[in-house]
Amino acid sequence: MNIIFLFKNLFLFLILFVISCKSVEKIIDENFKKQVIIPEIKSLENDEKILISSAYIETDFSKKFYLQKIKNSKNSQSKLETFIYNNELYTFNSKSEIFIHNFNNGKLIKSYQFLEEDKNDNLIANYFKNNYLILAYNSGKIIKTDLNGNIIWEFENSKIFNSLIYEFNDTIIIMYGDEIVGLNFDNGRKLWSEKYENLPIIQAKGGKIRNFFNYIYFVLPNGRLGSVDLYLGSKNNNQFVNLELQSSINNAKDKIYLFKNFLVYLDEGEFMYTYDILNDEFLLYNYKINPSDSNYFYNNALIIKNDNYLEALNILNGKSFWLIDGEISKKSKILNITNRNKNLAIFLNNGKIIIIENNEIIESLDTKLNKINSFVFLKDKIVAKLENGKIGIF
């Protein structure tokens, strides 16, 4: 009996020992996974500083209002923008309804169906100029109207549209997946178009355009780089557009940016190319930077965020202005950056605004909002578009 008793206790001890070891292993493994790797700084920037723009905000975000009774879509791909006319706020939704609100308190003045459209065709983007509207639909159709909804012209294209509307020197620029088109603002006539074929893209973010004198530089939704002379309507050929980039089926992190005469392309969020347009040469080529969950260009800097770290890179030489470890939500993303009292104000999608002075966080403001898609500066207002379709004004 004693031998049996000892055997049972020994067996029980072995089971408990194995379980405890696995528990310890699990804890170690989980802690290892949670470990945050401190970003590596290649070299610090000692000669230059981040240039602060003259535009600035003064609000402390204690006062805000929502645009009332707006039936907005929750489509995060929507590029629809609120604009000001006669000191009133105008907002479209994807069903071509328009909502007009009081500029000072957000109260709804009136709303109505602006255009009768196909139920399966969604309004993606709008552009306002000289009391006229350019409206772009998912089907590829582009319409110009006056503020009463009278159609001036229509442009039809069978390709899917999911971008912003751009305008330079009375030329409307429309980007489809593999094609860029220039339209005359007055009559809608196609001035030129260029196609750039590539692999199919599973995450086309809509493309980006930058303008330098009479040239536009762009990255299409399919990830192709290009440049067009707006005067001639022909392709521009230089070292930048001839970059040999690795084809990817996901261009969600690709960006193009212009600072003075320096054109920057961020490839897959990790490789930076800085091109001097005037001298037709690269300052940075395939320059590897630290990975980020979000990033934003501001003057001569690229601000990147990874976990709770913020890093500022000089786009001209790749050196780091600073690296900050702050109490920032790991899941938050950078939406916009501006000047507040000559300091950087970094707007995050969780409603927090991080204020940076002398390479350190001096303040964290809270808008009391969360799950924000975009922050836009409109006259003396700040417009926050939320994921649930609401629009907050500060």
ABEGO torsion letter per residue (X at the ends): XAAAAAAAAAAAAAAAAAAAAAAAAAAAAAAAAABBBBBBBABBBAABBBBBBABBBABAGABBBBBBGBBBBABAABABBBBBBGGBBBBBBAAGBBBBBBAAAGBBABBBBABBBBAABBBABBBBBGGBBBBBBAAGBBBBBBAAGBBABBBBBABBBBBBBBBBGGBBBBBBAABBBBBBAAAGBBABBBBBBBBBBABBAGEBBBBBEABBBBBBAAGBBBBBBAAAGBBBBBAAAABBBBBBABAAABBBBBBEABBBBBBGGABBBBBBAAAGBBABBGBBBBBBABBBBBEABBBBBBEABBBBBBAAAGBBABBBBBBBBAABBBABBBBBGGBBBBBBAAGBBBBBBGGBBABBBBAGBBGBABBBBBEABBBBBBAAGBBBBX
